[in-house]
Amino acid sequence: MTTTEHDPQTYIDDMARRRGYVLDYHKVMAKQDFEVLQAANGLVSAAYLDQRTLDRRTKELIFIVSLTVMRAAKGHIQSHIKVALELGVTAKEILEAIEISLPEAGIVAFQAGFEAWREVVGADGLEPTVAAFQG
């Protein structure tokens, strides 16, 4: 085993470098149950981080859509949106991917992903010029 595999701090720092983000549960698991974090991260590495057939941009879009459909926490969706943007995926491409959730998961799931996207990219909209309730 390498030093990284033995030292939780070095391991979590390496996770942040490889992923571009870490989630709160990663941080807590690094301290509270390092062995399980390593096992879970091994699966994520094999399916997501390791270079295989799909490129990282495509994987990020898939992650964004799947997290939207699963109604994941906004911060989790946003972490993948931010990584996608850093990889050169455009805000419009990310929105188009999130829109795929509409026919499969419905408007409620879509709205969660959309709101995560809107906050990250700073998208604004048009206000009606007639009286209307906000919703």
N, CA, C and O atoms as CSV, one atom per row, in Angstrom:
chain,resi,resn,atom,element,x,y,z
A,1,MET,N,N,0.838,-1.192,0.000
A,1,MET,CA,C,0.000,0.000,0.000
A,1,MET,C,C,0.878,1.250,0.000
A,1,MET,O,O,1.951,1.282,0.603
A,2,THR,N,N,0.389,2.272,-0.694
A,2,THR,CA,C,1.118,3.533,-0.729
A,2,THR,C,C,0.747,4.374,0.491
A,2,THR,O,O,-0.192,4.055,1.220
A,3,THR,N,N,1.492,5.442,0.697
A,3,THR,CA,C,1.201,6.360,1.799
A,3,THR,C,C,-0.211,6.905,1.678
A,3,THR,O,O,-0.906,7.048,2.684
A,4,THR,N,N,-0.642,7.209,0.467
A,4,THR,CA,C,-1.987,7.737,0.238
A,4,THR,C,C,-3.046,6.780,0.767
A,4,THR,O,O,-4.047,7.215,1.335
A,5,GLU,N,N,-2.833,5.484,0.584
A,5,GLU,CA,C,-3.819,4.504,1.019
A,5,GLU,C,C,-3.866,4.362,2.538
A,5,GLU,O,O,-4.845,3.837,3.070
A,6,HIS,N,N,-2.836,4.816,3.247
A,6,HIS,CA,C,-2.785,4.718,4.705
A,6,HIS,C,C,-3.184,5.997,5.411
A,6,HIS,O,O,-3.633,5.946,6.556
A,7,ASP,N,N,-3.037,7.124,4.776
A,7,ASP,CA,C,-3.250,8.418,5.415
A,7,ASP,C,C,-4.553,9.048,4.932
A,7,ASP,O,O,-4.650,9.439,3.768
A,8,PRO,N,N,-5.554,9.153,5.802
A,8,PRO,CA,C,-6.840,9.711,5.381
A,8,PRO,C,C,-6.747,11.130,4.804
A,8,PRO,O,O,-7.438,11.436,3.833
A,9,GLN,N,N,-5.919,11.992,5.373
A,9,GLN,CA,C,-5.817,13.364,4.867
A,9,GLN,C,C,-5.247,13.394,3.456
A,9,GLN,O,O,-5.762,14.097,2.587
A,10,THR,N,N,-4.197,12.640,3.234
A,10,THR,CA,C,-3.600,12.574,1.903
A,10,THR,C,C,-4.592,11.979,0.912
A,10,THR,O,O,-4.670,12.413,-0.237
A,11,TYR,N,N,-5.349,10.980,1.365
A,11,TYR,CA,C,-6.335,10.315,0.517
A,11,TYR,C,C,-7.441,11.282,0.096
A,11,TYR,O,O,-7.806,11.331,-1.079
A,12,ILE,N,N,-7.983,12.059,1.058
A,12,ILE,CA,C,-9.067,12.988,0.727
A,12,ILE,C,C,-8.555,14.104,-0.171
A,12,ILE,O,O,-9.281,14.574,-1.048
A,13,ASP,N,N,-7.306,14.536,0.038
A,13,ASP,CA,C,-6.706,15.546,-0.847
A,13,ASP,C,C,-6.565,14.999,-2.263
A,13,ASP,O,O,-6.816,15.708,-3.237
A,14,ASP,N,N,-6.163,13.736,-2.372
A,14,ASP,CA,C,-6.038,13.104,-3.683
A,14,ASP,C,C,-7.411,12.969,-4.351
A,14,ASP,O,O,-7.538,13.172,-5.559
A,15,MET,N,N,-8.431,12.628,-3.568
A,15,MET,CA,C,-9.798,12.560,-4.112
A,15,MET,C,C,-10.198,13.913,-4.691
A,15,MET,O,O,-10.754,13.985,-5.787
A,16,ALA,N,N,-9.915,14.985,-3.952
A,16,ALA,CA,C,-10.273,16.331,-4.415
A,16,ALA,C,C,-9.550,16.666,-5.715
A,16,ALA,O,O,-10.142,17.250,-6.622
A,17,ARG,N,N,-8.299,16.307,-5.808
A,17,ARG,CA,C,-7.540,16.564,-7.048
A,17,ARG,C,C,-8.098,15.766,-8.221
A,17,ARG,O,O,-8.265,16.315,-9.310
A,18,ARG,N,N,-8.387,14.501,-8.025
A,18,ARG,CA,C,-8.861,13.647,-9.121
A,18,ARG,C,C,-10.285,13.993,-9.560
A,18,ARG,O,O,-10.583,14.010,-10.754
A,19,ARG,N,N,-11.151,14.266,-8.604
A,19,ARG,CA,C,-12.560,14.523,-8.905
A,19,ARG,C,C,-12.829,15.982,-9.248
A,19,ARG,O,O,-13.671,16.288,-10.092
A,20,GLY,N,N,-12.108,16.873,-8.589
A,20,GLY,CA,C,-12.402,18.292,-8.712
A,20,GLY,C,C,-13.376,18.751,-7.641
A,20,GLY,O,O,-13.729,19.930,-7.603
A,21,TYR,N,N,-13.813,17.871,-6.785
A,21,TYR,CA,C,-14.739,18.160,-5.694
A,21,TYR,C,C,-14.643,17.033,-4.675
A,21,TYR,O,O,-14.155,15.948,-4.987
A,22,VAL,N,N,-15.107,17.289,-3.464
A,22,VAL,CA,C,-15.388,16.238,-2.484
A,22,VAL,C,C,-16.711,16.584,-1.824
A,22,VAL,O,O,-17.052,17.757,-1.672
A,23,LEU,N,N,-17.440,15.580,-1.440
A,23,LEU,CA,C,-18.724,15.777,-0.780
A,23,LEU,C,C,-18.536,15.702,0.729
A,23,LEU,O,O,-17.526,15.184,1.205
A,24,ASP,N,N,-19.494,16.212,1.478
A,24,ASP,CA,C,-19.393,16.183,2.934
A,24,ASP,C,C,-19.211,14.763,3.459
A,24,ASP,O,O,-18.425,14.539,4.380
A,25,TYR,N,N,-19.932,13.801,2.882
A,25,TYR,CA,C,-19.796,12.439,3.392
A,25,TYR,C,C,-18.392,11.887,3.153
A,25,TYR,O,O,-17.920,11.067,3.940
A,26,HIS,N,N,-17.716,12.315,2.090
A,26,HIS,CA,C,-16.329,11.885,1.868
A,26,HIS,C,C,-15.446,12.337,3.031
A,26,HIS,O,O,-14.638,11.567,3.552
A,27,LYS,N,N,-15.614,13.593,3.425
A,27,LYS,CA,C,-14.796,14.175,4.491
A,27,LYS,C,C,-15.008,13.442,5.816
A,27,LYS,O,O,-14.050,13.121,6.520
A,28,VAL,N,N,-16.262,13.186,6.142
A,28,VAL,CA,C,-16.576,12.521,7.404
A,28,VAL,C,C,-16.119,11.064,7.366
A,28,VAL,O,O,-15.547,10.565,8.335
A,29,MET,N,N,-16.370,10.392,6.263
A,29,MET,CA,C,-15.954,8.988,6.151
A,29,MET,C,C,-14.435,8.843,6.196
A,29,MET,O,O,-13.932,7.848,6.717
A,30,ALA,N,N,-13.701,9.807,5.664
A,30,ALA,CA,C,-12.237,9.746,5.722
A,30,ALA,C,C,-11.767,9.679,7.170
A,30,ALA,O,O,-10.772,9.023,7.480
A,31,LYS,N,N,-12.481,10.354,8.040
A,31,LYS,CA,C,-12.099,10.369,9.455
A,31,LYS,C,C,-12.761,9.249,10.249
A,31,LYS,O,O,-12.152,8.699,11.167
A,32,GLN,N,N,-14.000,8.904,9.905
A,32,GLN,CA,C,-14.775,7.977,10.730
A,32,GLN,C,C,-14.719,6.518,10.281
A,32,GLN,O,O,-14.756,5.617,11.119
A,33,ASP,N,N,-14.632,6.271,8.975
A,33,ASP,CA,C,-14.560,4.893,8.472
A,33,ASP,C,C,-13.797,4.883,7.150
A,33,ASP,O,O,-14.360,4.679,6.075
A,34,PHE,N,N,-12.519,5.106,7.275
A,34,PHE,CA,C,-11.614,5.246,6.134
A,34,PHE,C,C,-11.662,4.033,5.204
A,34,PHE,O,O,-11.616,4.179,3.983
A,35,GLU,N,N,-11.753,2.844,5.784
A,35,GLU,CA,C,-11.759,1.623,4.979
A,35,GLU,C,C,-12.954,1.560,4.030
A,35,GLU,O,O,-12.804,1.176,2.870
A,36,VAL,N,N,-14.133,1.932,4.512
A,36,VAL,CA,C,-15.329,1.914,3.657
A,36,VAL,C,C,-15.246,3.016,2.608
A,36,VAL,O,O,-15.659,2.813,1.466
A,37,LEU,N,N,-14.718,4.181,2.980
A,37,LEU,CA,C,-14.529,5.240,1.990
A,37,LEU,C,C,-13.632,4.755,0.855
A,37,LEU,O,O,-13.929,4.992,-0.316
A,38,GLN,N,N,-12.551,4.086,1.194
A,38,GLN,CA,C,-11.650,3.574,0.166
A,38,GLN,C,C,-12.361,2.571,-0.739
A,38,GLN,O,O,-12.173,2.593,-1.955
A,39,ALA,N,N,-13.170,1.697,-0.159
A,39,ALA,CA,C,-13.893,0.700,-0.951
A,39,ALA,C,C,-14.893,1.381,-1.890
A,39,ALA,O,O,-14.965,1.047,-3.073
A,40,ALA,N,N,-15.665,2.339,-1.357
A,40,ALA,CA,C,-16.645,3.050,-2.187
A,40,ALA,C,C,-15.949,3.852,-3.277
A,40,ALA,O,O,-16.417,3.892,-4.415
A,41,ASN,N,N,-14.849,4.482,-2.941
A,41,ASN,CA,C,-14.116,5.281,-3.910
A,41,ASN,C,C,-13.507,4.409,-5.006
A,41,ASN,O,O,-13.357,4.855,-6.144
A,42,GLY,N,N,-13.160,3.177,-4.671
A,42,GLY,CA,C,-12.642,2.258,-5.687
A,42,GLY,C,C,-13.670,1.998,-6.780
A,42,GLY,O,O,-13.328,1.953,-7.962
A,43,LEU,N,N,-14.919,1.830,-6.388
A,43,LEU,CA,C,-15.999,1.626,-7.364
A,43,LEU,C,C,-16.200,2.880,-8.208
A,43,LEU,O,O,-16.352,2.796,-9.426
A,44,VAL,N,N,-16.200,4.039,-7.558
A,44,VAL,CA,C,-16.359,5.302,-8.287
A,44,VAL,C,C,-15.211,5.490,-9.271
A,44,VAL,O,O,-15.425,5.922,-10.404
A,45,SER,N,N,-14.011,5.171,-8.846
A,45,SER,CA,C,-12.854,5.303,-9.734
A,45,SER,C,C,-13.012,4.425,-10.964
A,45,SER,O,O,-12.781,4.877,-12.085
A,46,ALA,N,N,-13.404,3.177,-10.762
A,46,ALA,CA,C,-13.539,2.247,-11.884
A,46,ALA,C,C,-14.636,2.682,-12.855
A,46,ALA,O,O,-14.462,2.583,-14.069
A,47,ALA,N,N,-15.756,3.160,-12.331
A,47,ALA,CA,C,-16.892,3.502,-13.185
A,47,ALA,C,C,-16.846,4.924,-13.730
A,47,ALA,O,O,-17.432,5.197,-14.778
A,48,TYR,N,N,-16.164,5.831,-13.045
A,48,TYR,CA,C,-16.293,7.251,-13.365
A,48,TYR,C,C,-14.955,7.931,-13.639
A,48,TYR,O,O,-14.813,8.621,-14.649
A,49,LEU,N,N,-13.986,7.752,-12.772
A,49,LEU,CA,C,-12.744,8.520,-12.897
A,49,LEU,C,C,-11.737,7.913,-13.861
A,49,LEU,O,O,-11.067,8.641,-14.592
A,50,ASP,N,N,-11.623,6.604,-13.871
A,50,ASP,CA,C,-10.640,5.963,-14.741
A,50,ASP,C,C,-11.021,6.169,-16.202
A,50,ASP,O,O,-12.188,6.039,-16.574
A,51,GLN,N,N,-10.030,6.490,-17.022
A,51,GLN,CA,C,-10.300,6.683,-18.452
A,51,GLN,C,C,-10.596,5.345,-19.099
A,51,GLN,O,O,-9.785,4.420,-19.049
A,52,ARG,N,N,-11.748,5.258,-19.696
A,52,ARG,CA,C,-12.165,4.056,-20.420
A,52,ARG,C,C,-12.649,4.514,-21.790
A,52,ARG,O,O,-11.907,5.204,-22.490
A,53,THR,N,N,-13.846,4.162,-22.194
A,53,THR,CA,C,-14.347,4.535,-23.514
A,53,THR,C,C,-14.931,5.944,-23.535
A,53,THR,O,O,-14.645,6.719,-24.448
A,54,LEU,N,N,-15.748,6.284,-22.536
A,54,LEU,CA,C,-16.367,7.605,-22.475
A,54,LEU,C,C,-15.378,8.625,-21.923
A,54,LEU,O,O,-14.606,8.321,-21.013
A,55,ASP,N,N,-15.404,9.834,-22.474
A,55,ASP,CA,C,-14.528,10.882,-21.944
A,55,ASP,C,C,-15.169,11.500,-20.702
A,55,ASP,O,O,-16.348,11.284,-20.424
A,56,ARG,N,N,-14.386,12.258,-19.974
A,56,ARG,CA,C,-14.837,12.828,-18.697
A,56,ARG,C,C,-15.985,13.809,-18.895
A,56,ARG,O,O,-16.874,13.873,-18.046
A,57,ARG,N,N,-16.000,14.578,-19.985
A,57,ARG,CA,C,-17.099,15.513,-20.249
A,57,ARG,C,C,-18.427,14.762,-20.350
A,57,ARG,O,O,-19.428,15.164,-19.755
A,58,THR,N,N,-18.421,13.679,-21.103
A,58,THR,CA,C,-19.636,12.870,-21.274
A,58,THR,C,C,-20.073,12.288,-19.940
A,58,THR,O,O,-21.261,12.300,-19.615
A,59,LYS,N,N,-19.120,11.778,-19.165
A,59,LYS,CA,C,-19.455,11.204,-17.860
A,59,LYS,C,C,-20.062,12.255,-16.938
A,59,LYS,O,O,-20.987,11.951,-16.185
A,60,GLU,N,N,-19.558,13.482,-16.984
A,60,GLU,CA,C,-20.117,14.534,-16.137
A,60,GLU,C,C,-21.566,14.819,-16.519
A,60,GLU,O,O,-22.416,14.981,-15.644
A,61,LEU,N,N,-21.855,14.882,-17.820
A,61,LEU,CA,C,-23.231,15.111,-18.250
A,61,LEU,C,C,-24.149,13.978,-17.805
A,61,LEU,O,O,-25.276,14.217,-17.373
A,62,ILE,N,N,-23.665,12.751,-17.912
A,62,ILE,CA,C,-24.457,11.603,-17.453
A,62,ILE,C,C,-24.701,11.703,-15.953
A,62,ILE,O,O,-25.812,11.463,-15.482
A,63,PHE,N,N,-23.671,12.054,-15.213
A,63,PHE,CA,C,-23.816,12.213,-13.763
A,63,PHE,C,C,-24.838,13.294,-13.435
A,63,PHE,O,O,-25.689,13.093,-12.568
A,64,ILE,N,N,-24.769,14.425,-14.109
A,64,ILE,CA,C,-25.698,15.532,-13.843
A,64,ILE,C,C,-27.134,15.085,-14.078
A,64,ILE,O,O,-28.015,15.371,-13.267
A,65,VAL,N,N,-27.372,14.389,-15.174
A,65,VAL,CA,C,-28.724,13.922,-15.481
A,65,VAL,C,C,-29.172,12.871,-14.468
A,65,VAL,O,O,-30.291,12.937,-13.959
A,66,SER,N,N,-28.309,11.905,-14.175
A,66,SER,CA,C,-28.719,10.845,-13.245
A,66,SER,C,C,-28.963,11.406,-11.845
A,66,SER,O,O,-29.900,10.983,-11.168
A,67,LEU,N,N,-28.142,12.343,-11.408
A,67,LEU,CA,C,-28.364,12.956,-10.096
A,67,LEU,C,C,-29.651,13.776,-10.083
A,67,LEU,O,O,-30.356,13.809,-9.074
A,68,THR,N,N,-29.963,14.441,-11.205
A,68,THR,CA,C,-31.214,15.183,-11.314
A,68,THR,C,C,-32.401,14.233,-11.207
A,68,THR,O,O,-33.336,14.485,-10.447
A,69,VAL,N,N,-32.361,13.152,-11.961
A,69,VAL,CA,C,-33.449,12.175,-11.950
A,69,VAL,C,C,-33.623,11.554,-10.559
A,69,VAL,O,O,-34.744,11.280,-10.129
A,70,MET,N,N,-32.507,11.337,-9.866
A,70,MET,CA,C,-32.553,10.751,-8.522
A,70,MET,C,C,-32.906,11.782,-7.445
A,70,MET,O,O,-33.065,11.443,-6.272
A,71,ARG,N,N,-33.024,13.034,-7.861
A,71,ARG,CA,C,-33.319,14.137,-6.940
A,71,ARG,C,C,-32.271,14.232,-5.832
A,71,ARG,O,O,-32.586,14.352,-4.648
A,72,ALA,N,N,-31.032,14.175,-6.262
A,72,ALA,CA,C,-29.908,14.291,-5.328
A,72,ALA,C,C,-29.869,15.683,-4.717
A,72,ALA,O,O,-30.548,16.595,-5.187
A,73,ALA,N,N,-29.082,15.839,-3.682
A,73,ALA,CA,C,-28.919,17.142,-3.045
A,73,ALA,C,C,-28.377,18.146,-4.063
A,73,ALA,O,O,-27.554,17.810,-4.914
A,74,LYS,N,N,-28.855,19.372,-3.953
A,74,LYS,CA,C,-28.459,20.411,-4.902
A,74,LYS,C,C,-26.945,20.561,-4.968
A,74,LYS,O,O,-26.387,20.693,-6.057
A,75,GLY,N,N,-26.281,20.542,-3.835
A,75,GLY,CA,C,-24.829,20.687,-3.809
A,75,GLY,C,C,-24.111,19.582,-4.560
A,75,GLY,O,O,-23.069,19.822,-5.170
A,76,HIS,N,N,-24.656,18.376,-4.524
A,76,HIS,CA,C,-24.061,17.258,-5.250
A,76,HIS,C,C,-24.185,17.482,-6.757
A,76,HIS,O,O,-23.225,17.282,-7.501
A,77,ILE,N,N,-25.356,17.892,-7.195
A,77,ILE,CA,C,-25.556,18.191,-8.616
A,77,ILE,C,C,-24.632,19.334,-9.033
A,77,ILE,O,O,-23.994,19.278,-10.084
A,78,GLN,N,N,-24.570,20.360,-8.206
A,78,GLN,CA,C,-23.747,21.523,-8.535
A,78,GLN,C,C,-22.267,21.177,-8.621
A,78,GLN,O,O,-21.551,21.759,-9.436
A,79,SER,N,N,-21.794,20.249,-7.808
A,79,SER,CA,C,-20.377,19.885,-7.886
A,79,SER,C,C,-20.048,19.318,-9.264
A,79,SER,O,O,-18.981,19.599,-9.810
A,80,HIS,N,N,-20.947,18.528,-9.825
A,80,HIS,CA,C,-20.715,17.968,-11.161
A,80,HIS,C,C,-20.905,19.023,-12.250
A,80,HIS,O,O,-20.221,18.977,-13.272
A,81,ILE,N,N,-21.808,19.960,-12.053
A,81,ILE,CA,C,-21.967,21.064,-13.004
A,81,ILE,C,C,-20.680,21.877,-13.058
A,81,ILE,O,O,-20.212,22.231,-14.140
A,82,LYS,N,N,-20.113,22.169,-11.908
A,82,LYS,CA,C,-18.873,22.953,-11.848
A,82,LYS,C,C,-17.712,22.230,-12.528
A,82,LYS,O,O,-16.934,22.842,-13.259
A,83,VAL,N,N,-17.605,20.933,-12.285
A,83,VAL,CA,C,-16.543,20.157,-12.941
A,83,VAL,C,C,-16.757,20.166,-14.451
A,83,VAL,O,O,-15.807,20.343,-15.214
A,84,ALA,N,N,-18.001,19.975,-14.881
A,84,ALA,CA,C,-18.301,19.981,-16.321
A,84,ALA,C,C,-17.908,21.317,-16.954
A,84,ALA,O,O,-17.308,21.345,-18.028
A,85,LEU,N,N,-18.243,22.410,-16.293
A,85,LEU,CA,C,-17.872,23.724,-16.813
A,85,LEU,C,C,-16.353,23.861,-16.918
A,85,LEU,O,O,-15.841,24.391,-17.904
A,86,GLU,N,N,-15.640,23.386,-15.905
A,86,GLU,CA,C,-14.173,23.440,-15.947
A,86,GLU,C,C,-13.609,22.604,-17.084
A,86,GLU,O,O,-12.542,22.909,-17.617
A,87,LEU,N,N,-14.328,21.550,-17.454
A,87,LEU,CA,C,-13.883,20.686,-18.553
A,87,LEU,C,C,-14.264,21.251,-19.925
A,87,LEU,O,O,-13.956,20.650,-20.954
A,88,GLY,N,N,-14.935,22.404,-19.935
A,88,GLY,CA,C,-15.274,23.036,-21.198
A,88,GLY,C,C,-16.673,22.768,-21.700
A,88,GLY,O,O,-17.024,23.201,-22.798
A,89,VAL,N,N,-17.488,22.062,-20.923
A,89,VAL,CA,C,-18.886,21.868,-21.303
A,89,VAL,C,C,-19.572,23.224,-21.118
A,89,VAL,O,O,-19.356,23.896,-20.110
A,90,THR,N,N,-20.384,23.620,-22.075
A,90,THR,CA,C,-21.047,24.918,-21.983
A,90,THR,C,C,-22.266,24.837,-21.063
A,90,THR,O,O,-22.820,23.762,-20.837
A,91,ALA,N,N,-22.666,25.982,-20.545
A,91,ALA,CA,C,-23.868,26.057,-19.721
A,91,ALA,C,C,-25.084,25.558,-20.499
A,91,ALA,O,O,-25.943,24.876,-19.941
A,92,LYS,N,N,-25.156,25.895,-21.778
A,92,LYS,CA,C,-26.276,25.457,-22.631
A,92,LYS,C,C,-26.289,23.934,-22.791
A,92,LYS,O,O,-27.353,23.315,-22.759
A,93,GLU,N,N,-25.108,23.330,-22.963
A,93,GLU,CA,C,-25.031,21.866,-23.083
A,93,GLU,C,C,-25.491,21.193,-21.790
A,93,GLU,O,O,-26.172,20.167,-21.826
A,94,ILE,N,N,-25.122,21.767,-20.663
A,94,ILE,CA,C,-25.541,21.202,-19.375
A,94,ILE,C,C,-27.053,21.321,-19.222
A,94,ILE,O,O,-27.709,20.373,-18.792
A,95,LEU,N,N,-27.607,22.478,-19.572
A,95,LEU,CA,C,-29.059,22.649,-19.507
A,95,LEU,C,C,-29.758,21.640,-20.411
A,95,LEU,O,O,-30.757,21.041,-20.013
A,96,GLU,N,N,-29.251,21.449,-21.604
A,96,GLU,CA,C,-29.851,20.483,-22.526
A,96,GLU,C,C,-29.838,19.079,-21.926
A,96,GLU,O,O,-30.802,18.327,-22.071
A,97,ALA,N,N,-28.752,18.731,-21.258
A,97,ALA,CA,C,-28.674,17.418,-20.615
A,97,ALA,C,C,-29.714,17.316,-19.493
A,97,ALA,O,O,-30.401,16.302,-19.379
A,98,ILE,N,N,-29.831,18.353,-18.673
A,98,ILE,CA,C,-30.809,18.348,-17.580
A,98,ILE,C,C,-32.221,18.228,-18.138
A,98,ILE,O,O,-33.068,17.570,-17.534
A,99,GLU,N,N,-32.485,18.851,-19.274
A,99,GLU,CA,C,-33.815,18.794,-19.888
A,99,GLU,C,C,-34.207,17.372,-20.281
A,99,GLU,O,O,-35.395,17.079,-20.420
A,100,ILE,N,N,-33.241,16.495,-20.460
A,100,ILE,CA,C,-33.538,15.089,-20.771
A,100,ILE,C,C,-34.314,14.442,-19.625
A,100,ILE,O,O,-35.047,13.476,-19.840
A,101,SER,N,N,-34.157,14.966,-18.414
A,101,SER,CA,C,-34.869,14.394,-17.266
A,101,SER,C,C,-36.382,14.632,-17.325
A,101,SER,O,O,-37.146,13.910,-16.686
A,102,LEU,N,N,-36.813,15.635,-18.084
A,102,LEU,CA,C,-38.249,15.972,-18.134
A,102,LEU,C,C,-39.140,14.793,-18.525
A,102,LEU,O,O,-40.044,14.460,-17.759
A,103,PRO,N,N,-38.937,14.145,-19.671
A,103,PRO,CA,C,-39.858,13.067,-20.036
A,103,PRO,C,C,-39.719,11.820,-19.160
A,103,PRO,O,O,-40.674,11.055,-19.028
A,104,GLU,N,N,-38.565,11.608,-18.572
A,104,GLU,CA,C,-38.344,10.392,-17.795
A,104,GLU,C,C,-38.699,10.543,-16.323
A,104,GLU,O,O,-39.250,9.624,-15.717
A,105,ALA,N,N,-38.385,11.703,-15.744
A,105,ALA,CA,C,-38.558,11.865,-14.299
A,105,ALA,C,C,-39.578,12.929,-13.926
A,105,ALA,O,O,-39.990,13.007,-12.769
A,106,GLY,N,N,-39.991,13.750,-14.885
A,106,GLY,CA,C,-41.016,14.748,-14.616
A,106,GLY,C,C,-40.471,16.107,-14.210
A,106,GLY,O,O,-39.270,16.304,-14.029
A,107,ILE,N,N,-41.410,17.032,-14.078
A,107,ILE,CA,C,-41.072,18.432,-13.847
A,107,ILE,C,C,-40.423,18.659,-12.487
A,107,ILE,O,O,-39.546,19.516,-12.374
A,108,VAL,N,N,-40.819,17.925,-11.454
A,108,VAL,CA,C,-40.263,18.152,-10.120
A,108,VAL,C,C,-38.776,17.812,-10.096
A,108,VAL,O,O,-37.972,18.578,-9.563
A,109,ALA,N,N,-38.412,16.683,-10.662
A,109,ALA,CA,C,-36.988,16.316,-10.734
A,109,ALA,C,C,-36.236,17.312,-11.609
A,109,ALA,O,O,-35.149,17.763,-11.249
A,110,PHE,N,N,-36.813,17.654,-12.757
A,110,PHE,CA,C,-36.176,18.631,-13.643
A,110,PHE,C,C,-35.914,19.937,-12.911
A,110,PHE,O,O,-34.823,20.498,-13.020
A,111,GLN,N,N,-36.906,20.433,-12.161
A,111,GLN,CA,C,-36.755,21.716,-11.470
A,111,GLN,C,C,-35.594,21.698,-10.478
A,111,GLN,O,O,-34.915,22.710,-10.307
A,112,ALA,N,N,-35.361,20.567,-9.827
A,112,ALA,CA,C,-34.237,20.472,-8.885
A,112,ALA,C,C,-32.912,20.613,-9.620
A,112,ALA,O,O,-32.032,21.356,-9.185
A,113,GLY,N,N,-32.770,19.906,-10.726
A,113,GLY,CA,C,-31.554,20.028,-11.520
A,113,GLY,C,C,-31.415,21.399,-12.140
A,113,GLY,O,O,-30.321,21.962,-12.187
A,114,PHE,N,N,-32.530,21.940,-12.620
A,114,PHE,CA,C,-32.523,23.265,-13.227
A,114,PHE,C,C,-32.091,24.326,-12.223
A,114,PHE,O,O,-31.283,25.195,-12.551
A,115,GLU,N,N,-32.622,24.265,-11.002
A,115,GLU,CA,C,-32.270,25.247,-9.977
A,115,GLU,C,C,-30.792,25.150,-9.617
A,115,GLU,O,O,-30.134,26.172,-9.419
A,116,ALA,N,N,-30.269,23.939,-9.529
A,116,ALA,CA,C,-28.834,23.756,-9.264
A,116,ALA,C,C,-28.023,24.417,-10.378
A,116,ALA,O,O,-27.056,25.130,-10.112
A,117,TRP,N,N,-28.425,24.176,-11.624
A,117,TRP,CA,C,-27.744,24.757,-12.790
A,117,TRP,C,C,-27.839,26.285,-12.774
A,117,TRP,O,O,-26.843,26.981,-12.970
A,118,ARG,N,N,-29.055,26.797,-12.539
A,118,ARG,CA,C,-29.287,28.243,-12.564
A,118,ARG,C,C,-28.391,28.966,-11.563
A,118,ARG,O,O,-27.821,30.011,-11.876
A,119,GLU,N,N,-28.272,28.418,-10.376
A,119,GLU,CA,C,-27.435,29.044,-9.357
A,119,GLU,C,C,-25.961,29.049,-9.762
A,119,GLU,O,O,-25.267,30.047,-9.569
A,120,VAL,N,N,-25.488,27.945,-10.320
A,120,VAL,CA,C,-24.064,27.853,-10.689
A,120,VAL,C,C,-23.733,28.806,-11.827
A,120,VAL,O,O,-22.720,29.504,-11.775
A,121,VAL,N,N,-24.576,28.842,-12.856
A,121,VAL,CA,C,-24.242,29.650,-14.036
A,121,VAL,C,C,-24.780,31.080,-13.959
A,121,VAL,O,O,-24.454,31.912,-14.805
A,122,GLY,N,N,-25.600,31.364,-12.950
A,122,GLY,CA,C,-26.120,32.720,-12.799
A,122,GLY,C,C,-27.157,33.098,-13.840
A,122,GLY,O,O,-27.279,34.269,-14.201
A,123,ALA,N,N,-27.904,32.119,-14.325
A,123,ALA,CA,C,-28.917,32.384,-15.350
A,123,ALA,C,C,-30.090,33.156,-14.748
A,123,ALA,O,O,-30.525,32.889,-13.628
A,124,ASP,N,N,-30.583,34.111,-15.516
A,124,ASP,CA,C,-31.761,34.846,-15.087
A,124,ASP,C,C,-32.864,34.662,-16.113
A,124,ASP,O,O,-32.656,34.030,-17.148
A,125,GLY,N,N,-34.020,35.205,-15.832
A,125,GLY,CA,C,-35.155,35.034,-16.733
A,125,GLY,C,C,-35.877,36.339,-16.978
A,125,GLY,O,O,-35.374,37.417,-16.661
A,126,LEU,N,N,-37.031,36.227,-17.532
A,126,LEU,CA,C,-37.885,37.388,-17.794
A,126,LEU,C,C,-38.993,37.444,-16.758
A,126,LEU,O,O,-39.531,36.411,-16.358
A,127,GLU,N,N,-39.330,38.634,-16.330
A,127,GLU,CA,C,-40.449,38.825,-15.410
A,127,GLU,C,C,-41.680,39.183,-16.232
A,127,GLU,O,O,-41.581,39.931,-17.204
A,128,PRO,N,N,-42.838,38.654,-15.848
A,128,PRO,CA,C,-44.050,39.021,-16.589
A,128,PRO,C,C,-44.376,40.497,-16.380
A,128,PRO,O,O,-44.076,41.073,-15.335
A,129,THR,N,N,-44.979,41.079,-17.370
A,129,THR,CA,C,-45.380,42.489,-17.262
A,129,THR,C,C,-46.837,42.612,-16.813
A,129,THR,O,O,-47.388,43.711,-16.746
A,130,VAL,N,N,-47.447,41.474,-16.509
A,130,VAL,CA,C,-48.816,41.462,-15.997
A,130,VAL,C,C,-48.806,40.828,-14.619
A,130,VAL,O,O,-47.848,40.144,-14.260
A,131,ALA,N,N,-49.858,41.045,-13.841
A,131,ALA,CA,C,-49.944,40.491,-12.501
A,131,ALA,C,C,-49.985,38.962,-12.565
A,131,ALA,O,O,-50.741,38.379,-13.343
A,132,ALA,N,N,-49.166,38.334,-11.738
A,132,ALA,CA,C,-49.132,36.874,-11.693
A,132,ALA,C,C,-48.572,36.435,-10.351
A,132,ALA,O,O,-47.751,37.131,-9.753
A,133,PHE,N,N,-49.018,35.276,-9.880
A,133,PHE,CA,C,-48.464,34.711,-8.650
A,133,PHE,C,C,-47.103,34.116,-8.946
A,133,PHE,O,O,-46.853,33.610,-10.040
A,134,GLN,N,N,-46.230,34.184,-7.958
A,134,GLN,CA,C,-44.901,33.543,-8.084
A,134,GLN,C,C,-45.029,32.099,-7.667
A,134,GLN,O,O,-45.835,31.774,-6.795
A,135,GLY,N,N,-44.255,31.234,-8.268
A,135,GLY,CA,C,-44.345,29.838,-7.873
A,135,GLY,C,C,-43.088,29.090,-8.154
A,135,GLY,O,O,-43.006,27.893,-7.875
